[in-house]
């Protein structure tokens, strides 16, 4: 790449749902449109749910391109959460309607992609496209967990999004794992084995 070559389209990528005991891991890829900026982008974890929802709508209407990728519970259990996360990221990039010149990814590991990729630790706080991807991935996953809560009401997925809260662990011990629990995660394995520890 020569110094005269300028990157035109950069896709930011981030994920949501690596730590939960249930549900898919989801990733988003976003190419922002400099002619239609979105103010207030930040790491999704530092925003209120109401603010995330508002920014989600702005991002999907103003971005040059955006896409969501996912890896299902069975894939997480088969390949491990890291590899499933990288798979969700690569699916998000592949689903973009515009091929990016480069991809910026939050964290320190990148999936294999057909274009240059850079990782940024803390990129969801200071790289706008990654912040936008963080918000899309988080909101999309939270919405899905709310739907799963309707199908599996005993676990309270709409309250904790599948994270190992005390209430979730208690429900797991009482009811055993649901079909959307990740059986490769230790607390779920213990529940399957009938271990109350």
N, C-alpha and C positions, 0 to 999 in steps of 0.2 A: 504494500500500500504506500503510495507516494504522499508527500506532504501536501500536494495540491489537491488530493482527493478528499472530498468532504462527505461524511456520512449523512445521508438524507433522512433515512427512517431508522430510528432506534427503538426497539421494543423493550420495555421493562417487564420483568417477570418476577412473580413472587407466589408463594403458596400459603395455604391455610389448612390446618388440620393434621399436622404431624404428630402432635402429642395426645390427641384424644384416644379413647379406648374403643370408639365406635364410629361408623360412618366413613365415607370416602375421604381421601386427601384431594384437595382441589388446588389448581393453579390458574393464574390469569396472566395473559400477555396483553400489553397495551402499547400502542403507538400513539403518542399524543400529537395533536395538531397545533402547531405554534400559532396558527391564526385564530384558534378558538381555545384559549387557555382556560384552565380550571384552577381557581384560587383555593387555597386551604388544604392542598394535598399534604398528607403526613402518613406515617406508619399507622396502619389501621388500628393497632392496639392502643394508640394514644388518642383515639377519637371515640366519642360516644356513639352508641348504636344509631341514634337519630341522625347524627352528623354523617356517619358512614353511609346511611341510606340516601341522604341528600346528595352526597358526593358521588355515589354510585350512579344515580340518574344523570348527573352532569357529565360524568366520564363517558358513559355509553352513548350519550347524544353528541358530545363534542370531540371525542377521540377520532383520529384518522382511521384506526382499526383496533379492535379488541376481540379477545376470545377467551373462553374458559376451557381448561383441560382437567381431567380427573383420572384417578386410579381407584378402582373399587376395592372393597374389603378383601375379596378373594385374592386380588393381585397383591395387596399389602401383605397378606399372610403368606403368599407364595414366595415373594421376592424380597421382603423386608421393607420397612417404611422409607428408608433413604432411597432405594431404587424405585419404589413406587412414586415417591415425590418427584424424582427426576423424570420419570415416565409422564406424570401429569404435566410437568413443565414442557416437555417436548411436544406433547399433544396440544397444549395451548398455543405454542408457537406455530405448529403445523396448521392449526385451524384459522390463523390470521388470514384475512382476505388480501392483505398486502404483505409481500415478502420483505422483512426488515433487512437492512444492510448489516446490522449488528444487534446483539441481544445483551442487555444488562440484567444480571440476576442477583437478587438479594441472597447473601450468605457467602459460603466459600466453596461451593461445589456446583458445577454446571453439567447439564446433560449433554450428550453428543448432539450437535446441531449442524446443519449444513451451511451455517454462516458464523462469523466470528462471535465469540461470547466472552464477556468479562463478568467476574463476580465482585460484589461490593458488600462487605460486612457492614450492616447498618444502612444499606442502600435504600431501604424503605423509608428512611427518615430524610435523606438529603438528595435523592434522585427522583425527580417528579414522576417519570414513567414507572419506576419501581413502586413508588408510593401509590400510584393509581392502580397498579396490578395488585398490590396488597389489599386495597379497599375492595376491588371487585372479587378477589378470591374469598375474602372474609365474609362479605355480604352474601355471595352466592352459596357458600357453605352453611352459613347460619340459617338461610332460608330453607336449605335442604334438611338441616337438622330439625327445624320446626315441623316440616312435613313428616319426618321419621317419628317425631314425638306423637303425632296423631295416630300413626300405625302401631307404635309401641309405647303406650302412655305410661307404663309402669316405671320408666327410667328417667323421665324428666329431661329428655334431650333438648327441649326448647329452652331450658334454664341454664344448662352447663355445656351444651354443644358436644357432649361426649367426653369432656375432660374428666379426669379422675377426682372429682370432688367427693367429699364425705358422703353426700346424699347419693351420688351415683354409685359409689362403691357399696353402700348399704343396699341399694336396689339390686345390684349385681349379685350380692350374696343371697338376697332374699328370693329373687326370681330366676337366677341363673342367666347366662348370656342370651341375648336376642340374636336373630339372624344377621343383624348388622354390627355385631361386636367383632372386634379383631382378635381372633383366637391366638395369634402369635404374641400378643401383649400379656405380660406376666399376670396382672390382676384378673384378666379374663381366663387365662389358663388355670389359675387357682380356683376361680369360681366353677369351672368345668370339672375340676377334680374334687369339688366339695370341700375345699380348704378355706376356712373362715379367716385365716390370717391376713 
